[in-house]
Amino acid sequence: MLLHLLPLSCPAPPFHLRRTGGSPRVRAGDRARTRGLRGTDVEPETAPRRRRSRDGDDPQAAGSGGDTGALLASVRRLLLSEAPAAAEGDSEEEQGQFPKRWAIVFLCFSAFLLCNMDRVNMSIAILPMSAEFGWNPQTVGLIQSSFFWGYLLTQIAGGIWADTVGGKTVLGFGVVWWSIATALTPVAAHLGLPFLLVVRAFMGIGEGVAMPAMNNILSKWVPVSERSRSLSLVYSGMYLGSVTGLAFSPLLIHKFGWPSVFFSFGSLGLVWFTTWATKAYSSPLEDPGISAAEKKLIASQSTAGEPVKTIPWRLILSKPPVWALIVSHFCHNWGTFILLTWMPTYYNQVLKFNLMESGLICVLPWFTMAVSANVGGWIADTLVSRGVSVTTVRKIMQSIGFLGPAFFLTQLSHVNSPAMAVLCMACSQGTDAFSQSGLYSNHQDIGPRYAGVLLGLSNTAGVLAGVFGTAATGYILQHGSWDNVFELSVVLYLVGTLVWNIFSTGEKILD
């Protein structure tokens, strides 16, 4: 490989020793080694020819002397001893192979796509289900929030489980569990409201372990320099899952009835699991198919350390940046989950879109989130690579993720057309997605060994926001207006901005 880097005008290195007054000769062993390096025969230099360089200088004349001989001897040692090592150390990209770490990232991305497909289908199906079963807004809020009962239970437990046994097992379990619960939803709905609430809570149990497990896996597989963009890609799977679910649910309901949404979406998780079980590993150390070069690259930038055996709860809970994560996650998720579960109803009741239009219009904000999350991830990694501190980058990105949605939600009460309302919603969601390079990347910054536990802690607060926020929205709508719903979200966004900028850090605080 290195021979191709030498200038064309450079004379072939002398793989022999000259005798005083004698003719230059090539040893047979040197000839064989040279063939191996260049892939061609080497002619004996019994009649040395002079080749002109591009500028017309005589290379042999310029190359005479002890300095040039020493240089050529060094080149010879480099070619003979170091070239094979360099070939072995070529990266996956140089050999044209797809890096295994990005295969893991893509599998996590697809799991999160299924996660939100199965979660948002209820926000569309709830409209015909309410008409069929006679549910009022308060009952709808109860059904929507029941998912979070199970989701809440498994956040911390999922983090501990993933940090101790590995993320592969935990994420695989979660996908299979929530897929089965999704498929059983129509059966439970016809049996009665209590059965439906239990099945939705069971579905939450499966999805609750997904984020901690994914965070554990990526903390081991992804180098620090690629952290923001990999997490943004995975979380954009959630947004594209919302896009897919909201786009296809109305079509399936229109053609086959609302139960078809749950049956078809639930079956996809089992298909995903067959690939995950055979291709994924919890860490590069367990993967027999990863190249030595890629494993070395990951290890050189890894901060995950040894697997966790005990969780230092007192130490973790004594750190202000941990509490900044917890509080900020609560404030962030209050607005996010309201938009996730109630927007089709908002479009239907306030903007007067029908079922089909509500589902399709809901696609735009989530598609915007998918795009802006990846843009934010590339911006964040670029800033870090150019020397901006991780702390500064996390604060900038999360401030956008808080203040952007707050601003656009305040504009909803002043717009007079459905198009402007949809645009405000899309901009609100788009700026919200910058949080993936803010608080959602921060768990691996401050405690990479405990990334699953930290995400479990903060996402527990986020789930509480989903439970209370989703149910409270139903109560507010029965006694107030949508303006009151958005005003409360804006207040929490502002509180989160203050807490995050005062107490958060991008430095490692837990070993």
Salt bridges, closest charged atoms under 4 A:
ASP30 OD2 - ARG27 NH1 3.94
ASP30 OD1 - ARG33 NH2 2.19
ASP30 OD1 - ARG76 NH2 3.53
ASP41 OD1 - ARG35 NE 2.52
ASP58 OD2 - ARG50 NH1 2.83
GLU93 OE2 - ARG101 NH2 3.36
GLU132 OE2 - HIS190 NE2 3.58
GLU207 OE1 - ARG119 NE 3.06
GLU226 OE1 - ARG101 NE 3.00
ASP287 OD2 - LYS100 NZ 2.34
GLU294 OE2 - ARG101 NH1 2.99
ASP381 OD2 - ARG229 NE 2.96
ASP432 OD2 - HIS332 NE2 3.08
ASP445 OD1 - ARG227 NH1 2.84
ASP445 OD2 - ARG394 NE 2.53
ASP511 OD1 - LYS508 NZ 3.75
